[in-house]
Amino acid sequence: MATVELRFSALPEHVRTARLVAAAVARRAGVDEAVLDEVRLAVGEACTRAVGLHQNGGITAPVKVVLTEEEKQFSIEVGDEAPRHAPGDRAPGAAGDEQDAETEEDEMGLAVISGLVDDVEVTAGEHGGSIRMTWPTTPSVTVLP
C-alpha cells in the first residue's frame, strides 16, 4: 500500500495544486484514464469545501489530503478540522440566514461529489470531518520484448 499525504493552508489558490497532485497519483495508481477528470473535479469540490469550512470557522490548521493506493483500489480522503454541530444548532457567531446559506452550499458540494464518485463516505463530528472517495484500479501490465 502506497500513501501520499498532502497538507495545505486553507486558501482557495491551493485547491488547484491538490487537484493536480491527486490526478497524477491516481494515474500512477492505475485509475482508468477516462475517470481522471472526475477524480480532479471531485477532489477540487472536496478541497474547496474543506477550505470554506476552515475559513468560515476561523480555523488555521491545514487541510489534509491522503491519497492511498491499494491492491485493487485507489482512495483519496480530504480531511478538515471544522467542528460540526447537531442539526438545528447554530455555529457560534453565525447568523441564521448565513448559516442556512453555508449549509445549502455544503450540501450542493456533497451532491456534486456523489454524482462524480460511486464510492463516497462522509464523516463529521466535533473534531472535524472527512470525505473519502474510492475508485477501482487496473493492474499495470508489463510488456516483455
C-alpha positions as CSV (number, residue, x, y, z in Angstrom):
1,M,0.0,0.0,0.0
2,A,1.5,3.3,-1.1
3,T,0.3,6.5,0.5
4,V,0.9,10.2,-0.3
5,E,-0.1,12.8,2.2
6,L,-0.6,16.5,1.3
7,R,-1.3,19.3,3.7
8,F,-2.0,22.8,2.6
9,S,-3.1,26.1,4.1
10,A,-6.9,26.7,3.8
11,L,-6.6,29.0,0.9
12,P,-8.5,28.7,-2.4
13,E,-5.4,29.0,-4.5
14,H,-4.0,25.7,-3.1
15,V,-7.0,23.7,-4.3
16,R,-5.6,23.6,-7.9
17,T,-2.4,22.1,-6.6
18,A,-4.3,19.4,-4.7
19,R,-6.3,18.5,-7.9
20,L,-3.1,18.2,-9.9
21,V,-1.4,16.0,-7.4
22,A,-4.5,13.8,-7.0
23,A,-4.7,13.3,-10.8
24,A,-1.0,12.4,-11.1
25,V,-1.1,10.0,-8.2
26,A,-4.4,8.4,-9.4
27,R,-2.8,7.9,-12.9
28,R,0.2,6.3,-11.4
29,A,-2.0,4.0,-9.2
30,G,-3.8,2.7,-12.3
31,V,-7.1,4.6,-12.2
32,D,-8.7,4.5,-15.7
33,E,-7.7,7.5,-17.8
34,A,-11.3,8.1,-18.7
35,V,-12.1,8.7,-15.0
36,L,-9.2,11.2,-14.2
37,D,-11.3,14.2,-14.9
38,E,-13.9,13.0,-12.4
39,V,-11.1,12.5,-9.9
40,R,-9.8,16.1,-10.4
41,L,-13.3,17.5,-10.1
42,A,-14.3,15.5,-7.0
43,V,-11.0,16.4,-5.3
44,G,-11.5,20.0,-6.2
45,E,-15.0,20.0,-4.7
46,A,-13.9,18.3,-1.5
47,C,-10.9,20.6,-1.0
48,T,-12.9,23.7,-1.8
49,R,-15.5,22.6,0.8
50,A,-12.8,22.0,3.4
51,V,-11.2,25.4,2.7
52,G,-14.6,27.0,3.1
53,L,-15.3,25.3,6.4
54,H,-11.8,26.3,7.7
55,Q,-12.2,29.9,6.6
56,N,-15.8,30.2,7.9
57,G,-14.8,28.7,11.2
58,G,-11.6,30.7,11.6
59,I,-9.5,27.5,11.7
60,T,-5.8,28.0,10.9
61,A,-5.0,24.2,10.7
62,P,-4.1,22.9,7.2
63,V,-6.5,20.9,5.1
64,K,-5.2,17.3,4.8
65,V,-5.4,15.1,1.7
66,V,-4.4,11.5,1.9
67,L,-4.0,9.5,-1.3
68,T,-3.8,5.7,-0.9
69,E,-3.0,3.1,-3.5
70,E,-4.2,-0.4,-2.5
71,E,-4.3,-3.6,-4.4
72,K,-7.4,-3.1,-6.5
73,Q,-8.5,0.5,-5.5
74,F,-7.3,4.0,-5.1
75,S,-8.7,6.3,-2.4
76,I,-8.5,9.9,-1.6
77,E,-9.5,11.3,1.8
78,V,-9.9,15.0,2.3
79,G,-10.0,16.0,5.9
80,D,-10.9,19.2,7.7
81,E,-10.8,20.3,11.3
82,A,-14.1,22.2,11.3
83,P,-16.4,21.0,14.1
84,R,-19.9,20.0,13.1
85,H,-22.9,20.9,15.2
86,A,-26.1,18.9,15.7
87,P,-28.9,19.8,13.2
88,G,-30.7,22.9,14.4
89,D,-27.7,24.1,16.4
90,R,-26.1,27.3,15.2
91,A,-22.4,27.7,14.9
92,P,-21.0,30.3,17.3
93,G,-21.4,33.8,15.9
94,A,-23.3,32.7,12.8
95,A,-26.5,34.4,11.8
96,G,-29.4,32.2,10.8
97,D,-29.5,33.2,7.1
98,E,-25.7,33.0,6.9
99,Q,-25.7,29.5,8.5
100,D,-28.5,28.3,6.1
101,A,-26.6,29.6,3.0
102,E,-23.4,27.7,4.2
103,T,-25.4,24.5,4.8
104,E,-27.0,24.8,1.4
105,E,-23.6,25.3,-0.3
106,D,-22.2,22.4,1.7
107,E,-25.0,20.1,0.6
108,M,-24.5,21.2,-3.0
109,G,-20.8,20.3,-2.9
110,L,-21.6,16.9,-1.4
111,A,-24.2,16.3,-4.1
112,V,-21.6,17.1,-6.9
113,I,-19.1,14.8,-5.3
114,S,-21.7,12.0,-5.0
115,G,-22.5,12.5,-8.7
116,L,-18.9,12.1,-9.7
117,V,-17.8,9.2,-7.4
118,D,-19.6,5.9,-6.9
119,D,-18.0,5.1,-3.6
120,V,-18.1,8.1,-1.2
121,E,-18.0,8.1,2.6
122,V,-18.6,11.3,4.5
123,T,-17.9,11.6,8.2
124,A,-18.3,14.6,10.5
125,G,-18.0,15.3,14.2
126,E,-17.0,17.8,16.8
127,H,-13.3,17.5,15.8
128,G,-13.8,17.8,12.0
129,G,-14.8,15.7,9.2
130,S,-13.6,13.9,6.1
131,I,-14.7,12.8,2.6
132,R,-13.3,9.5,1.5
133,M,-13.6,8.8,-2.3
134,T,-12.6,5.4,-3.8
135,W,-12.0,4.3,-7.4
136,P,-11.2,0.9,-8.8
137,T,-7.7,0.4,-10.4
138,T,-6.5,-1.8,-13.1
139,P,-3.2,-3.6,-12.6
140,S,-0.4,-2.3,-14.8
141,V,0.7,-4.7,-17.5
142,T,4.3,-5.3,-18.2
143,V,5.0,-6.0,-21.9
144,L,8.0,-8.2,-22.4
145,P,10.1,-7.9,-25.7
